[in-house]
Amino acid sequence: MEKVDIKKVKSMTGSHQEWFISHLKNKKNARIYLQVALEEYQEDHDREAFMLSLRNVAIAQGGIAHLASETHLNREHLYRLLSGKGNPTLDTLTVILQTLGMRIKLAVA
């Protein structure tokens, strides 16, 4: 069996992460992605997965430094919050989501 040259494959197909981040620049795509992540969190309680999803959207929407500037939150603090280990307060989560142009919306279960 022939060995696959990863560099050659990447040069031909591009980076999935780059494509994914560019996809999340669209606010509608980002909203749907976060909605699904939140729904999955409600089922499996995997906070790390939700926080990493929020981080992906933050990166796509201008980056963590930009988010820090807009929210007036410390950049290092935001990196920790969005690392997957973070556990933001409801106030902090609301500020982050508002800055990204989103809000929390409730529905009957």
N, C-alpha and C positions, 0 to 999 in steps of 0.2 A: 504494500500500500504506500502511495506517495505521501510524503510529509507536506502538510499545509503551511504555506508561508504566510503568517499572520500579517506581516507588513504589507505584502502584496494584496491580500484580501482587503485590508483597511484602505489601501490606496484606491482600490477599485470600487468599494462600497461606501466609504466614508465612515465616520465615527457615529455609532448609535447615540452616544451621549450628546454629541453636538446636534444631531438631528432632533433629539428629544427636547433639549433646551430650546432650540429654535421653535419647536412646536408649541412649547409652553409660553412663548412670548405673546401668543394670541390669548387675550383675556378669557374668551369663551372656553378655549381648550384648557386653560389653567383652572378655571372654575369647575369644569367637569372633572378634571383630574383630582382636585382637592375634595370635591363632593364624594367621589368614589373612595378616596383615601379615608375620609371621615366615616363613611358608612362601614368600611372594612374595620376601622378602629372600633366602632360600636359593636361589631361582632366578635372580634378577636382580642381587643384591648391591647393591640400592639402599638403603643405610643411612639416607639422608635420609628416605625414605618410611616406614621402620619407626620412626624416632625421632619423626616427626610423628604417627604413629599412637599411639605411647606418650604423646605430649603431649596428644592429644585425649582419651585415657582419663583422664589425670591431671587435666585441666580438668573433665571430667565427674564425677570422683570427689571433687571438693572444691576443685580449683584447685592451681596451682603453689605458692602460699604455704603452703597446708595440707600439701601433700606435703613441702615443705621442713621444716616444723615436725615432721612425723611421722618423717621419715628423719634428721633432724638434719644435713641437707646444706644448704649455702648456697643461698638462693633464686636469686641471680644465676647461680650455677654450674648449677643445675637448668635455668633458662631457656636457658642456652647448650647444655647437654647435649641438651635436648629441642627445640632449634631446627631440627634437621635436619643441622646441621653437627657436632653432638656425637658423641663416640666414647667412651661410658662404659666403664669397666672392667667385668669380669664381676661383681666385688663390688658395684659401684655399681648395675648393672642388676638384680642380685638383690635388693638392698635396696629399690629402687624398686618392683619387681614384688611383693615380699612386702608392702610397705605398701599396695599396691593390691589385696591379697588374692589374688595369683597367684604361680605359681612356674614355673620352666622344667622341662619334662618332655621326655625323650628317647624317640624311637621308632626302630625299625629302618627304614632308608630303603628 
